[in-house]
Amino acid sequence: MLYEKSVHLFQGGVVLVECGPMRLVIDARIGKVAQPQQSARAAKQAVRLLEGVAQARPFLGRNYRELISQVEDPLALKMIASVQAVGDDDLTPMAAVAGTMADAVADFLFDRGMTRVLVDNGGDVAIRSCDGEPVSVGIRPRVDKATIAHVVVLEPERTSWGVATSGLGGRSLTRGVLDAATIVAADASLADAAATAVANASCIADTAVVRKPAEEIDPHTDIAGLNVTLGIGGLAQEIRQKAVDQAMHRAEQLITNRVIFGAFVTCQGLSTMTRFISERLLNPY
């Protein structure tokens, strides 16, 4: 499958590449100096990777346990490893595809001497940094809106971070009712798979929640046979609290298992976060 692509250079050296379903924002620097030529090279690499994933999509849309012994491609192996680490039976490797793509592009640049790299693949962000400076990341209370509710400061104790958000209205289907589940992990691949799992964990039964089989919404879905959330009306306080509690319980399990570092979840104005997030808020209130 060949996608039409477009690459744009913005002031400050940021590169935007749009190719099929992928909208990738790349910011690569050495010190404080932007490296747009390197970002443009990475954009071409991203398109090649996307073509490979598109060809393998039917294969990668199967249960990860069926694939472990059948895969050699490094990108596919990483997708499988991420969903395996999260461990939900209803996840296929495609649950980690956006984050894995972001990681691959970030690593491509970091391996070529960049000291700070941010790659945003539609809200799934891969960060690589060895410049000794903290990185600030915005958290959205709704996955489908650009509004930022909080800013988390990630200190330079690590060279690699991943931040991903899932929820109702995002690019992927969800079984839950959260407006957003944002995850911070060691890389974007893990964060992407975990965000999907945490958002799915908010699945509740209520008359205000409309669900349909996934294949009725997307005939090419990798989760055919599962009901996903099409829309929700106003939820009662106790229902919202139940949804948030279920999601946070799943997040805490992943933290205990050392799969992720922290989580922020929100449902119709009701939000909560793990200690990792609350301790790193910029100007907490």
Secondary structure, DSSP 8 states (H G I E B T S, - for coil): ----EEEEE-TTS-EEEEETTEEEEEEEEETTEE-HHHHHHHHHHHHHHHHHHHHHHHHHTS-HHHHTTT---HHHHHHHHHHHHH--TT--GGGGHHHHHHHHHHHHHHTTT-SEEEEEETTEEEEEE-SS--EEEEE-SSTT-----EEEEE-TT-SEEEEEEE-TTSSS--SS--SEEEEEESSHHHHHHHHHHHHHTT----TTEEEEEHHHH-TT-SSTTSEEEEEE----HHHHHHHHHHHHHHHHHHHHTTS-SEEEEEETTEEEE-HHHHTTBSS--
